[in-house]
C-alpha cells in the first residue's frame, strides 16, 4: 500500500484539529477560560501554547511540503473561543493548499536546525518523522492538561469517537 504526501498530511492534521476543537468545547463547558493558562509542569507550555504549537507545526509542515507561504498568527489567544478560532483558521488554510503542491513536496529537501544541529529530510521523511509526531505531541499534551484539570475527556474523545 502506498499513501500520498497529501493523504499523509492535510487530512491527518485536519482530523487532529477537529478532535482538538471538540476537546476544547468540553473544556469550555467544564471550566472555561481559566484552563487556557493551565499547564502540566512549570517548564511546559500552557494550554494556549500547546494549541499554538500544534497550529504552527501543521501550517509550517504544509507550507514546507507545498512550497507555499503560511499565514502568520500572533499567538495572542486568551480564551477557549480564541483557541478554537485559531484552529478553524489553520484548518481553512490547510484546506486551501493545492493537493498537487503537497504531492510535489514528497522529495523536496527540507533542512531544520534543532539546537546546534542541522537536520536534513526529504519532504516525506520530515512529515513522517518530525511534523506529525510533533503535532500529536502538542495535541496529546493539550488533552493531558484538560484531563489533569478534571475535564471529562477520555481515550475515545482523543481518538475522535467520543460523545
N, C-alpha and C positions, 0 to 999 in steps of 0.2 A: 504494500500500500504506500502510495506517496501522498504527501499533503503539500498544498501550495503555500507559498510565503504569505499570501493574503489570508488563507484559511487558518493558518497558524498564528496570525497576529490580530487583525481587526476584529473578527468575531469573538476571539478569546478575550480581548480587552473589553469589548462592549458588554459581553456577558458578565465579566467580573465587576464592571461598573454598575450593572443592573442589580447584582447581588449587593454590592456596597451601598447603593442607594436605598434598597429595601432594608438593610441593616440600620441605616441612618433614620429611616422612617420609624422603626421600632424604638430607636434611641430618642427620637423627638417625642414620642408618646410616653416614654419612661421618665426621663429626667430633663429632656430638652437641652437647651443651650449650655447648661452647666457642664455637660460632657465634652464640649469642644476643647476644653483645656486639660481634660483628663489624660493621663499617661501611665504606662506600666512601671517605669523606673525614671529616676531623675535625669539620667543621661539619654533618654529616648525622646523622640518627638511625641507631641501630644496628638490627640485625635485629628485635629485640623492638619497638622504636619503630615500625618500618615496619608490622609486623603490627597493632600497637595503633592506628595511624592509619588503616589500611585498615578495621579494625573500626569505629572511630569514624565515619569518613566514611560507611560504609554504614548504620550504625544511625541516625545523625543525618539522613541523607537520607530513609530510610524514615519516621522519626519526623516530619520536617517535611512530607513528602508526605501521610502518613496522619493527621496531626494527633493523634499518639499519643505517650505518654511512653516514651523509650528506656530500656533498662536502663543501670545505671551499673557500670562496671568499674574496678578500682583501678589499672591499669597496673603491676602488680607481678609480671608473668611473668618467671621467671628460667631456665626450661628450655624445650626444644623441646616437651615434653609439655604444659607450661603454655600455650604459644602455640597449640597445636592445640586445647586445651580452650577457649581464648578464641574461636577460630574456630568451634568447634562451638556454643558458647553464642550467638554472634552469628547464626549461620545459623538456629538453633532459634527465636530471637526474630523474625528477619525472616520466617520461615515462619509465625509465629503471627499476623502482622498481616493484617487482613482485606483481601482484594483490592479490595472496593468502597471502602474508606477510601483506598487508594492511587490508585484511579481518580479519586476526587473531588479529589485534590491536584493534578491537572494544571494547573488555572488558579489555584490558591491563590497569593497574593502571599507571596513569601519574600524577606526582606532579610538580607544578611550584610555584616558590616564586615570588611574586609581592610585592615590597617594603619590609615590615617586616612580611608579612603574607603568609603562605604556603597554597596552594590550591590543593586539590586532585580531580582528574577526572577519569572517565573511558575514554578509547580512544575515544569513540563516543561522550561523553559529552565535552571532550577537543576540538574535531574537531568542533562540532556544536555551542558551547557557547563561545569559545575563538578564535581558529585558523581562522576559516572562517570569523567571524566578524572583527578580527584584520587585516587579509589580505585585505578585502574590505575597511576598513578604509584607508589603505595606497593607494590602487588603486584610491579610491574616492578623496583623498587629492591630488594625482598627477593630476587627472582630473581637480580638482578645481584650482590648481596652473596654469595649462595650460590655462584654461578658463579665469582666472583672468588676465592673461598676453596677452589676445587677440587672442589666438589660436582658430580657428574656429571649435570648437567641441561642440556637443550638446548631449542631452539625448540619442538619437539613437546611437551615437558613443559609449557612455558609455555602452549601452546595447549590443553592437556588431552588430548593424544593420545599422550603418552609411555608408555613401558613400565615 
